[in-house]
Amino acid sequence: MDGSPPPPFISSALTTLPDEWRNLDIDHLCGFLSNPAKFLLEKRLGVYLQEQEAISEEKENFDLNALDKYLVGQNLVTKALSGDDLKDVFLSERARGQLPHGNVGAVLCQEMAVDAEMFADKTKFQGKGGRLDSLDVELKIAAFNLFGKLSDIYDHGLLRFRYANTKSKDLLSTWIYHLALCTIKDGKYPKRSLFIGKDVVFEFDSVNNPIELLDNILNMYWKGLSEPIHFFSETSCVYAQKILKKNQTHQTALAAAQQRWQGSDFSVGESQNPYYDLLFRNIDPLDDAFKQLSEEIFHPLLSHCEKK
């Protein structure tokens, strides 16, 4: 034992994939952007790691863990938007063992119903206007075939929501859907998209070169199927925001990104995600490749995105 750090988990590029991997749906691409390291390990190597609850910071002091609360809440909002009676939803969730019994469960149900209905009302307000038909999208982009369904489109724009505080992955997934929407030639469909979180609403405006931007993302996807790429949804967003929105220097932006990556006594760093930890342990991945990818992906997104 010489005390030197162990070699990286993936030290050289994996074998090239068949062209079938160039055919992918929009959700597939969104999943990749959310966590390229996880995508690589699971899809290419079959490595599945135990993750902490993705929304543990929203945990409340009652007998329902944060992930269950989020899933139940998301279901409640979806049902409320469809006009369903939330009492029926609670009875169904309780029958499945998702909710605590007794007075604790009753109080929890009442609180969640009020909150879910308020969130649904906010979502309905943002999506006011006539609802348009869903669209099946099939895009031939260089060597790739990207396909999927665009639903929840209204006169005022495509509407996406998540019953949680907004994450960078929400902006990235909405961006992919928005770029697909901007390729539609039918003039009755708006070139505008909205993401609604519990904390904020983001609006995306029209993009003139959606195919070019999707091509850049797809090329990153293809590279990320063979080797770990230095793109991290939260940390990369912090870096790009500091430069584009705050007009700060690259050095200052990198320092802020390092803090988001490493974490502190008060926040969990993105590097502690088990997939990132496995691939980048004993490595500082916030290098020139990180800077380039962060700006390449987030600069056009942030340039077309406004917090409302």
Buried (B, 14 or more C-beta within 10 A) or exposed (E): EEEEEEEBBBEEEEEEEEEEBBEBBBEBBBBBBBBBBBBBBBBBEEBEEEEEBBBEEBBEEEEBBBBBBBBBBBBBBBBBBEEEEBEEBBEEBBEEEBBBEEEEBBEBBEEBBEBBBEBBEBBEEBBEEEEBEEBEBEBEBEEBBBBBEBBBBBBBBBBBBBBBEBBBBBBBBBBBBBBBBBBBEEEEBBBBBBBBBBEEBBBBBEBEEBBEBBBBBBBBBBBBBBBBBBBBBBBBBBBBBBBBEEEBEEEEBBBBBBBBBBEEEEEEBBBEBBBBBBBBEEBEBBEEEBBEBBBBBBBBBBEBBEEE
